[in-house]
Amino acid sequence: MTPVLETRALRKSFGAVVAARAVSVRVARGERLGLIGSNGAGKTTFVNMVTGYLRPDEGAVLLEGRDITGFPPRLLRRQGMSRSFQIPQLFASLTPEENLLLALGLQRREGVSAWRPARSGALVEELEALLKRFRLLPYRTQAIGALPGGVRKLVDIAMAVARGPKLLLLDEPTSGVAAEEKFPLMDVVMEALEEESVTILFIEHDMEIIARFARRVMAFHEGGIIADDRPEIVLSDEGVQRYVTGRGA
């Protein structure tokens, strides 16, 4: 079966620094893949190449067998790829429901317009479903800037999901979130995404989050992948413990 995502020998350098060394990956439909590695290991560079924010120096990116190498992010969103960011990309003066209405409007073929009401019947129905699934109903009318970090993360991820992606990439979904909020946040996200036939890749530094929520883990080090398997196997790998988790000798 054709993988949802395939990369072939991706390479990327920044001057003398090699950020990706012939990274080849195949991701099947419905996988929940965690990406781990120390700062500078290459995982964010990999995600940025896949999502069009960086163009690889060499290699190819395929989405459902189609070569999308170098496509800009806006075009990739139309092809069924979406992402959230380590720092949520939100309109801070707007409310969660207003941010989500914009995302829902933009994913429609006709886009948004000053001449069409944002709160059309179909959009409002989709909005209510998103607010409920991501447990945002209590915060719907509050300004984004006044909300806790975990809630802002949920809004950002809900906006990415509003585009109806086949492939969803989450950049450190628990970064900047209070320790006691991390597991509840990921519970909400994964429960919400169970309703979607979406493949998930997420970058994460918290190994407890990885162990609980990933079904497959790829570990990066110096621009390459040093382990790729089930969480319990990768997290017990000698190289991963030495270079990623810091538990090795």
Wavefront OBJ file of the C-alpha trace (Angstrom):
o trace
v 0.000 0.000 0.000
v 1.224 3.489 -0.847
v 2.377 5.282 2.317
v 0.716 8.537 3.295
v 4.159 10.120 3.619
v 7.458 9.052 2.137
v 10.771 10.876 2.147
v 13.687 9.764 0.018
v 17.233 10.647 1.064
v 16.422 14.155 2.284
v 19.492 16.288 2.801
v 19.735 19.798 4.202
v 22.722 21.874 5.283
v 23.077 25.318 6.796
v 26.608 26.319 5.917
v 28.893 23.721 7.490
v 26.098 22.303 9.649
v 24.389 19.232 8.207
v 20.818 19.226 9.540
v 19.528 16.241 7.541
v 21.629 13.330 6.298
v 19.816 11.254 3.680
v 16.643 10.897 5.771
v 14.363 8.230 4.261
v 11.032 7.510 5.955
v 7.793 5.729 5.101
v 4.681 6.472 7.173
v 1.557 4.352 6.744
v -1.985 5.638 6.949
v -3.248 5.958 10.509
v 0.166 5.835 12.209
v 0.859 7.837 15.358
v 4.559 8.617 15.074
v 6.619 10.443 17.688
v 9.837 12.241 16.707
v 12.490 12.633 19.381
v 16.009 13.999 19.571
v 18.083 16.589 21.389
v 18.037 20.225 20.251
v 19.691 20.469 16.851
v 19.282 16.757 16.101
v 17.339 17.434 12.893
v 13.731 16.600 13.752
v 12.381 20.134 13.244
v 14.355 20.494 10.011
v 12.746 17.247 8.849
v 9.232 18.492 9.665
v 9.924 21.874 8.042
v 11.051 20.160 4.824
v 7.987 17.911 4.809
v 5.608 20.839 5.368
v 7.206 23.170 2.831
v 8.825 25.667 5.185
v 12.281 24.518 4.039
v 13.319 23.195 0.657
v 15.658 20.177 0.842
v 19.050 20.439 -0.845
v 18.552 16.904 -2.164
v 15.943 14.186 -1.979
v 12.183 14.013 -2.355
v 8.968 14.242 -0.313
v 5.933 12.265 -1.457
v 2.359 12.549 -0.180
v 0.306 9.480 -1.085
v 2.814 8.744 -3.841
v 2.807 12.240 -5.353
v 6.057 14.208 -5.387
v 5.432 17.394 -3.395
v 9.062 18.411 -2.909
v 9.346 22.172 -2.580
v 5.598 22.830 -2.592
v 4.764 25.913 -0.473
v 2.806 25.396 2.771
v -0.402 26.893 1.375
v -0.469 24.418 -1.501
v 0.375 21.516 0.807
v -2.605 22.385 2.986
v -4.794 21.974 -0.091
v -3.216 18.564 -0.680
v -4.222 17.390 2.802
v -1.249 18.249 5.013
v -1.570 20.446 8.078
v 0.509 21.353 11.107
v 0.508 23.120 14.443
v 3.439 25.078 15.829
v 5.557 25.067 18.973
v 4.393 28.657 19.528
v 0.676 28.743 18.592
v -0.022 30.858 15.517
v -3.212 32.560 16.695
v -4.905 35.959 16.575
v -4.425 36.939 20.204
v -7.134 39.620 20.199
v -9.759 37.191 18.867
v -11.584 34.414 20.690
v -11.169 30.661 20.115
v -14.392 30.527 18.137
v -13.330 33.471 15.953
v -9.938 31.869 15.259
v -11.641 28.594 14.379
v -14.188 30.283 12.119
v -11.320 31.820 10.159
v -9.628 28.423 9.832
v -12.876 26.784 8.727
v -13.541 29.534 6.205
v -10.045 29.355 4.748
v -10.218 25.616 4.171
v -13.242 26.074 1.912
v -12.636 26.450 -1.799
v -14.172 29.931 -1.887
v -12.126 31.044 1.145
v -13.260 33.932 3.337
v -14.647 37.247 2.176
v -15.888 40.498 3.642
v -18.971 39.977 1.488
v -20.003 36.655 3.044
v -21.052 36.169 6.676
v -18.512 34.146 8.657
v -21.220 32.505 10.726
v -23.014 30.648 7.958
v -25.081 27.624 8.984
v -22.596 25.028 7.741
v -19.571 26.745 9.318
v -21.291 27.203 12.659
v -22.160 23.500 12.720
v -18.523 22.588 12.086
v -17.395 25.156 14.651
v -19.609 23.691 17.369
v -18.295 20.214 16.637
v -14.658 21.372 16.911
v -15.250 23.299 20.117
v -16.878 20.235 21.650
v -14.272 17.728 20.471
v -11.360 19.824 21.748
v -13.234 20.762 24.959
v -13.051 24.462 24.186
v -16.674 25.343 24.875
v -15.906 27.024 28.254
v -13.326 29.297 26.560
v -15.082 30.051 23.283
v -15.710 33.778 23.882
v -12.556 34.654 25.821
v -9.646 36.484 24.140
v -6.829 34.113 23.173
v -4.281 36.304 24.941
v -6.010 35.720 28.291
v -6.095 31.915 28.054
v -3.700 29.381 29.641
v -0.950 27.923 27.465
v -2.593 24.521 27.238
v -5.852 25.995 25.940
v -3.988 28.041 23.325
v -2.284 24.841 22.185
v -5.659 23.137 21.823
v -6.991 26.015 19.726
v -3.926 25.890 17.472
v -4.297 22.126 16.960
v -8.054 22.442 16.415
v -7.343 25.043 13.706
v -4.973 22.601 11.996
v -7.627 19.884 12.180
v -10.255 22.280 10.790
v -8.542 21.969 7.429
v -9.469 18.283 7.268
v -5.934 16.893 6.877
v -4.832 13.409 5.888
v -1.479 14.093 7.560
v -1.148 16.199 10.719
v 2.201 17.316 12.128
v 2.358 18.672 15.660
v 5.453 20.624 16.676
v 6.024 20.059 20.414
v 2.352 20.075 21.435
v 3.180 20.094 25.170
v 6.000 22.672 25.029
v 5.326 25.612 27.329
v 2.447 23.803 29.004
v 2.389 23.345 32.781
v 3.444 19.849 33.858
v 0.045 19.022 35.289
v -1.636 20.027 31.981
v 0.473 17.896 29.632
v -1.249 14.532 29.947
v -4.790 15.981 30.018
v -3.961 18.066 26.925
v -2.673 15.055 24.972
v -5.633 12.971 26.120
v -7.963 15.581 24.630
v -5.977 15.816 21.377
v -5.717 12.083 20.795
v -9.342 11.485 21.710
v -10.425 14.237 19.311
v -8.310 12.792 16.506
v -9.680 9.279 16.972
v -12.704 10.499 15.022
v -10.504 11.415 12.046
v -8.752 9.098 9.613
v -5.632 11.208 10.071
v -1.997 10.183 10.291
v -0.150 11.972 13.118
v 3.519 12.917 13.466
v 4.499 14.829 16.577
v 7.773 16.215 17.893
v 8.133 15.784 21.638
v 10.833 16.159 24.299
v 8.887 14.569 27.143
v 9.627 10.834 27.033
v 6.643 10.023 29.238
v 4.392 11.639 26.637
v 6.162 9.680 23.889
v 5.828 6.391 25.760
v 2.126 6.884 26.343
v 0.881 8.430 23.094
v 3.188 7.303 20.266
v 2.784 3.943 18.582
v 6.038 4.317 16.673
v 9.060 6.468 17.484
v 11.880 7.834 15.336
v 14.964 9.125 17.134
v 17.139 11.744 15.432
v 20.809 12.468 16.086
v 23.126 14.708 14.078
v 20.699 14.909 11.173
v 20.029 11.196 10.856
v 17.680 8.576 12.288
v 19.374 6.299 14.806
v 16.311 4.271 15.857
v 12.840 3.642 14.426
v 10.501 1.182 16.146
v 7.899 0.796 18.877
v 8.329 3.209 21.829
v 9.556 0.601 24.299
v 12.244 -0.586 21.876
v 13.450 2.871 20.857
v 13.517 4.243 24.397
v 15.635 1.296 25.559
v 18.072 1.623 22.630
v 21.639 2.279 23.770
v 22.227 5.067 21.245
v 18.948 6.765 22.133
v 19.747 6.616 25.822
v 23.169 8.094 25.178
v 22.319 10.835 22.705
v 18.639 11.632 23.315
v 17.423 10.796 26.810
v 20.781 11.139 28.571
v 20.282 7.893 30.481
v 23.163 5.995 28.940
v 26.651 5.631 30.296
l 1 2 3 4 5 6 7 8 9 10 11 12 13 14 15 16 17 18 19 20 21 22 23 24 25 26 27 28 29 30 31 32 33 34 35 36 37 38 39 40 41 42 43 44 45 46 47 48 49 50 51 52 53 54 55 56 57 58 59 60 61 62 63 64 65 66 67 68 69 70 71 72 73 74 75 76 77 78 79 80 81 82 83 84 85 86 87 88 89 90 91 92 93 94 95 96 97 98 99 100 101 102 103 104 105 106 107 108 109 110 111 112 113 114 115 116 117 118 119 120 121 122 123 124 125 126 127 128 129 130 131 132 133 134 135 136 137 138 139 140 141 142 143 144 145 146 147 148 149 150 151 152 153 154 155 156 157 158 159 160 161 162 163 164 165 166 167 168 169 170 171 172 173 174 175 176 177 178 179 180 181 182 183 184 185 186 187 188 189 190 191 192 193 194 195 196 197 198 199 200 201 202 203 204 205 206 207 208 209 210 211 212 213 214 215 216 217 218 219 220 221 222 223 224 225 226 227 228 229 230 231 232 233 234 235 236 237 238 239 240 241 242 243 244 245 246 247 248 249
